[in-house]
Amino acid sequence: MLLIMTFDTIATALEDRRRRQILFELLEHNPVEQSAVQSRAAQEDRAIQLVHNHLPKLESMGYVSWDRDLGIITRGAAFEEIQPTLDLLREHRDQVPTDTF
């Protein structure tokens, strides 16, 4: 079920650094291997959160499609809704907090 795009939906997707990293990775590379995203999770609990929290949340919003069996993450049907916000953040990288990316 795709959510209707609102600022709150976008803010929820972007509120966690792990989710931002996934979305920014998809901005640059589509598809992304889950193992590449997980390798950035330094601690095991972060990897667990990725699989049980962040990827399912982004998938339910329609921003990503996630093939759990193959471990592949691709842009979801609603990715175009969040892309302008990602582009804006990326273009102003030097003006946003350093923990954004």
BELHU-V207196 format. One record per residue. RES is the residue in one small letter. PSI is psi as a letter, one per 30 degrees, with the letter a starting at -180 (* if undefined). NEAR is the number of other C-alpha atoms within 12 Angstrom. Layout:
# BELHU-V207196
RES	PSI	NEAR
RES	PSI	NEAR
This chain:
# BELHU-V207196
m	k	14
l	k	20
l	l	22
i	k	17
m	k	21
t	l	16
f	e	15
d	e	14
t	e	23
i	e	30
a	e	19
t	e	22
a	e	39
l	f	29
e	f	21
d	k	24
r	e	24
r	e	32
r	e	36
r	e	34
q	e	31
i	e	46
l	e	47
f	e	36
e	e	27
l	f	33
l	e	29
e	e	17
h	k	18
n	j	21
p	l	26
v	k	27
e	k	25
q	e	30
s	e	20
a	e	21
v	e	31
q	e	28
s	f	17
r	f	19
a	j	22
a	e	15
q	l	12
e	e	13
d	e	13
r	e	22
a	e	22
i	e	19
q	e	21
l	e	35
v	e	28
h	f	15
n	d	19
h	e	33
l	e	39
p	e	26
k	e	31
l	e	42
e	e	32
s	f	24
m	f	33
g	g	30
y	f	41
v	l	40
s	k	32
w	j	32
d	j	20
r	e	19
d	e	10
l	f	14
g	h	19
i	k	25
i	k	35
t	l	32
r	k	33
g	l	31
a	f	23
a	g	28
f	e	32
e	f	20
e	e	26
i	f	35
q	e	29
p	e	17
t	e	24
l	e	31
d	e	20
l	e	16
l	e	23
r	e	24
e	f	14
h	h	15
r	e	16
d	f	13
q	f	12
v	l	13
p	k	12
t	f	12
d	g	14
t	e	22
f	*	23
